[in-house]
Amino acid sequence: MNWSRRYAPLELRCQAVGPWPVNTYVLLCPLTRQSVIVDPGAEPEKILDMVADTTPVAILLTHTHPDHIGALEEIRTRLRLPLLAHPGPHWDDVHLEANRWLQHGDRVQVGQHTLRVYHTPGHTPDMLCYYIENDRRAIVGDTIFEGGPGKTWSPEDFKQTLRTLREVILAWPDETICYPGHGPSFRLGDVRPAVEAFLTKDHGEFFGDATWNM
């Protein structure tokens, strides 16, 4: 056995798909070749190519916005994979038939690696993040971006986003590399000062698109 492979970190693959575009991720265990697909947003052939040299074992969702689940049914049908997602409520009352409902603190196995599930509501009530244990990488969906938090749809949603940032995201180490649903990855420590300053301000009844410097 090649012992260096035994402790190899999860491989993270990213493909921007669809017109927005959205980041579809594949996490691959180098030893077992088992993989999971996160947010099959669109362009199923591209997603199938991402897992062509792997053994896919599940589909994970960060949330149920249409741009993140556009290819879900086709990928699920063609690969016959179980679906793991938050029980909701889901966006626009979309109906999901999940094989496993995920809650805050749950764990998902990918070969010899483990993902820790964080519930991070605000952008949507069903938002989840997946943090790779014994690693410093997290798939964060639309919870947080380098330039601001995810868009909110009411003052209550925005206040929930603020709580999520305070209580969940800022509890992670500065070394955490966040992989969002759109755009490039970023190091949490690099945006922490801006996020902390953002949280000290009185935003009133604001909701919508926000940036850290507003």
C-alpha positions as CSV (number, residue, x, y, z in Angstrom):
1,M,0.0,0.0,0.0
2,N,1.1,3.5,-0.7
3,W,0.9,5.0,2.8
4,S,1.1,8.5,1.5
5,R,-2.3,8.1,-0.1
6,R,-3.8,6.8,3.2
7,Y,-3.5,10.3,4.7
8,A,-4.0,12.3,1.5
9,P,-6.6,15.1,1.9
10,L,-9.9,15.1,0.1
11,E,-9.5,16.3,-3.5
12,L,-11.9,19.3,-4.2
13,R,-13.0,19.8,-7.7
14,C,-15.1,22.8,-8.8
15,Q,-17.0,23.5,-12.0
16,A,-18.9,26.7,-12.7
17,V,-22.2,25.8,-14.4
18,G,-25.3,27.5,-15.7
19,P,-26.0,31.1,-16.7
20,W,-25.4,32.7,-13.2
21,P,-23.0,30.7,-12.9
22,V,-23.0,28.5,-9.8
23,N,-20.1,26.4,-8.4
24,T,-20.8,22.7,-8.4
25,Y,-18.3,20.8,-6.2
26,V,-17.0,17.3,-6.1
27,L,-15.2,16.0,-3.0
28,L,-13.1,12.9,-3.7
29,C,-11.3,10.5,-1.3
30,P,-8.0,9.7,-3.0
31,L,-7.7,6.3,-1.3
32,T,-11.2,4.8,-1.9
33,R,-12.1,7.0,-5.0
34,Q,-15.5,7.6,-3.4
35,S,-16.9,11.0,-4.2
36,V,-19.9,13.2,-3.4
37,I,-21.5,15.9,-5.6
38,V,-22.4,19.2,-4.0
39,D,-25.0,21.4,-5.6
40,P,-25.6,20.0,-9.1
41,G,-26.8,23.3,-10.5
42,A,-26.9,22.8,-14.3
43,E,-25.1,21.3,-17.3
44,P,-25.3,17.7,-16.2
45,E,-22.8,16.4,-18.7
46,K,-20.1,18.6,-17.2
47,I,-21.0,17.3,-13.7
48,L,-20.8,13.7,-14.9
49,D,-17.4,14.4,-16.4
50,M,-16.3,15.6,-12.9
51,V,-17.0,12.2,-11.4
52,A,-16.1,10.0,-14.3
53,D,-13.0,8.6,-12.7
54,T,-14.7,8.2,-9.2
55,T,-17.3,6.2,-7.5
56,P,-20.1,8.7,-6.6
57,V,-21.9,7.8,-3.4
58,A,-24.2,10.8,-2.7
59,I,-25.5,14.2,-3.7
60,L,-25.4,17.0,-1.1
61,L,-27.2,20.3,-1.2
62,T,-26.3,23.5,0.4
63,H,-29.8,24.9,-0.3
64,T,-32.7,24.7,-2.7
65,H,-32.4,27.8,-4.9
66,P,-33.1,26.8,-8.5
67,D,-29.5,27.7,-9.6
68,H,-28.2,25.1,-7.2
69,I,-30.5,22.2,-8.0
70,G,-31.2,22.6,-11.7
71,A,-29.5,19.3,-12.7
72,L,-30.4,17.5,-9.5
73,E,-33.1,15.2,-10.9
74,E,-31.1,14.2,-14.0
75,I,-27.9,13.5,-12.1
76,R,-29.8,11.6,-9.4
77,T,-31.6,9.5,-12.0
78,R,-28.6,8.7,-14.1
79,L,-26.3,7.9,-11.2
80,R,-29.0,6.5,-8.8
81,L,-27.5,8.4,-5.9
82,P,-29.0,9.1,-2.5
83,L,-29.8,12.8,-1.7
84,L,-28.7,14.5,1.5
85,A,-30.2,17.9,2.4
86,H,-31.7,20.0,5.1
87,P,-35.4,19.2,5.9
88,G,-36.5,22.8,5.2
89,P,-38.5,24.8,4.8
90,H,-37.3,24.8,1.2
91,W,-37.2,27.6,-1.3
92,D,-40.6,28.2,-3.0
93,D,-41.9,25.0,-1.3
94,V,-39.8,22.9,-3.6
95,H,-40.5,19.2,-2.9
96,L,-37.4,17.1,-2.1
97,E,-37.4,13.4,-1.6
98,A,-34.1,13.1,0.4
99,N,-32.7,9.8,1.6
100,R,-31.2,11.6,4.6
101,W,-32.2,14.8,6.3
102,L,-29.2,16.7,7.7
103,Q,-29.1,18.7,10.9
104,H,-26.5,21.0,12.5
105,G,-23.7,18.8,13.9
106,D,-24.3,15.8,11.6
107,R,-21.5,14.1,9.8
108,V,-21.2,12.8,6.3
109,Q,-18.6,10.2,5.3
110,V,-16.7,10.4,2.1
111,G,-14.4,7.4,1.9
112,Q,-12.0,7.8,4.8
113,H,-12.9,11.4,5.3
114,T,-15.7,13.2,7.2
115,L,-17.7,16.3,6.5
116,R,-19.2,18.2,9.5
117,V,-22.6,19.8,8.8
118,Y,-23.4,23.3,9.8
119,H,-26.8,24.8,9.6
120,T,-26.3,28.4,8.5
121,P,-29.8,30.0,7.8
122,G,-30.3,33.5,6.5
123,H,-30.0,33.5,2.7
124,T,-32.5,30.6,2.9
125,P,-33.9,28.7,5.9
126,D,-32.4,25.4,4.7
127,M,-28.8,26.6,4.1
128,L,-26.0,24.1,5.0
129,C,-22.2,24.3,5.0
130,Y,-19.9,21.3,4.9
131,Y,-16.6,21.6,6.8
132,I,-14.0,19.0,6.1
133,E,-12.8,17.5,9.4
134,N,-9.1,17.6,10.1
135,D,-8.8,20.1,7.3
136,R,-9.3,23.8,6.8
137,R,-11.7,23.8,3.9
138,A,-15.5,24.4,3.9
139,I,-18.1,24.5,1.2
140,V,-20.3,27.4,2.3
141,G,-23.0,27.7,-0.3
142,D,-24.4,31.3,-0.4
143,T,-23.8,31.8,3.4
144,I,-20.8,34.1,2.9
145,F,-18.8,35.5,0.1
146,E,-15.5,37.4,-0.1
147,G,-17.4,40.7,-0.5
148,G,-20.4,40.2,1.7
149,P,-23.1,37.8,3.0
150,G,-25.7,36.1,0.8
151,K,-28.7,38.1,-0.4
152,T,-31.7,38.2,2.0
153,W,-35.4,38.5,1.2
154,S,-36.7,40.2,4.4
155,P,-35.5,42.1,7.5
156,E,-36.0,38.9,9.5
157,D,-33.8,36.9,7.0
158,F,-31.1,39.6,7.3
159,K,-31.1,39.5,11.1
160,Q,-30.8,35.7,10.9
161,T,-27.8,36.1,8.6
162,L,-26.2,38.3,11.2
163,R,-26.8,35.7,13.9
164,T,-25.3,33.0,11.7
165,L,-22.2,35.0,11.0
166,R,-21.7,35.7,14.7
167,E,-22.5,32.3,16.1
168,V,-21.3,29.9,13.4
169,I,-19.0,31.4,10.7
170,L,-16.8,33.6,12.9
171,A,-16.2,30.6,15.3
172,W,-14.2,28.9,12.5
173,P,-10.4,29.3,12.4
174,D,-8.9,32.1,10.4
175,E,-7.1,29.5,8.2
176,T,-10.5,28.2,6.9
177,I,-10.7,28.4,3.2
178,C,-14.3,29.1,2.2
179,Y,-15.7,27.7,-1.1
180,P,-18.9,29.6,-1.9
181,G,-21.7,29.0,-4.3
182,H,-20.6,31.6,-6.7
183,G,-17.2,33.2,-7.4
184,P,-13.7,32.4,-6.0
185,S,-12.7,30.8,-2.7
186,F,-11.2,33.0,0.1
187,R,-9.5,32.7,3.5
188,L,-11.8,33.5,6.4
189,G,-9.1,35.4,8.3
190,D,-8.7,37.8,5.4
191,V,-12.3,38.9,5.6
192,R,-12.8,38.6,9.4
193,P,-12.1,42.3,10.2
194,A,-14.6,43.4,7.6
195,V,-17.2,41.0,8.8
196,E,-16.7,42.0,12.4
197,A,-17.0,45.7,11.5
198,F,-20.1,44.9,9.5
199,L,-21.7,43.2,12.6
200,T,-21.1,46.3,14.8
201,K,-23.3,48.5,12.6
202,D,-27.0,49.2,13.0
203,H,-28.5,48.1,9.7
204,G,-32.1,48.9,10.7
205,E,-34.7,47.0,8.7
206,F,-32.3,46.4,5.8
207,F,-32.5,43.3,3.5
208,G,-31.3,42.5,0.1
209,D,-27.7,42.4,-1.4
210,A,-25.1,43.5,1.2
211,T,-21.4,44.2,1.1
212,W,-19.1,44.3,4.1
213,N,-18.3,48.0,3.6
214,M,-21.9,49.3,3.6
